[in-house]
Amino acid sequence: MQSENERLRRWRMILGGGPADGTGMSLSKPDQQVDAALQALYDSDRTGGLGSSSPNVARWLGDIRGYFPASVVQVLQQDALDRLNLRRMLLEPELLQAAEPNVHLVGSLLALSTALPAQTRETARAVVRQVVEALLRKLTNPTRQSVLGSLNRSVRNRRPRHSEIDWPRTIRANLRHYQPAYRTVIPATRIGYGRRRSALRDIILCVDQSGSMASSVVYAGVFGAVLASLPAVQTRMVVFDTEVVDLSDELRDPVDLLFGLQLGGGTDINLALGYCQSVIRRPQETILVLISDLYEGGNQDEMLRRAAALVGAGVQVIALLALSDDGAPAYHHHNAAVFASMGIPAFACTPDLFPDLMAAAINRHDLGRWAASHDIVAARQ
């Protein structure tokens, strides 16, 4: 149990002091420093906040990295950007260098990419590359294992190497050769995973690059690069606002891809789906992942008709309302419900679950059940 002093200390840190906080608690010198850092952000109207000088902001950014874990630093930085309008910190190299690199910071940088001065642009690219490389280290192996595993299991061979043997299927096929004396099965027939290297499925990531989707765009770019490196799938990445841009040729370098985006424009999902329709060659083998909050700025009725036509042609369409760690997103509930009535699952997905989602899609599993098994609430018709 917490001591009474510790409980009062925490309430004092939450309430921020002053004659009305009611705790009567005094803080140690280290706690006073933490309290000052929080006060500069959350009591800025009363205290003058971080001030207008770059040294003050740079010092504050360094302080919070010393006082709090990285996850809390990310929240504080984002609050500073939103509450104190510190977008200017992204335009100055020394402030950008002091910031904690994270997906939200990358999203803000991409939104401001056209306004970045030359001396800041290289620093910004370095920050983006640092975040992208960290995400690649985290996400590449799970994605490869999930996607290639699901694809290889659909193509069997009867003369597998030892490392390619599908042991559960091999054991079932040889149960009649069970040897009671040795308590083992003789694998007279061996069944293995396939070694086919031609593209077995076509995957299209169709990504809404409006400002509200910034984190989703960053993750989509990283996953697109990983998928594009797999010879067993043909990957295409399409981004859109009121125009459509095919960035498939940029997937070899996700940093260049991300800096090719123009976050913050309008939204024309109908136009984007029309482009995807035009490049689909094998509908029955195509997975189209639409990453959007479904707020349509173009022709909504035509957009819904086009989505229905894609499903009718045999395309496996998935609507990801967000691909981020941010929790339940704001989205267009009516459009999501209509999608669900067409058989298009619509839900948000965290990056750590995306590889498993793609494996389930490749195996044509019921994605509604998949979502429920992961406590994901899908849109209902």
Secondary structure by P-SEA (a helix, b strand, c coil): cccaaaaaaaaaaaacccccccccccccaaaaaaaaaaaacccccccccccccaaaaaaaaaaaaacccaaaaaaaaaaaacccccccccccaaaaaaccccaaaaaaaaaacccccccaaaaaaaaaaaaaaaaaaacaaaaaaaaaaaaaaacccccccccccaaaaaaaacccccccccccccccbbbbbbccccccbbbbbcccccccaaaaaaaaaaaaaaaaacccbbbbbbbbcccccccccccccaaaaaaacccbbbbcaaaaaaaaaaaccccccbbbbbbccccccccaaaaaaaaaaaaaacccccccccccccccccccaaaaaaaaaacbbbbbbcccaaaaaaaaaaaccaaaaaaaaaccccccc
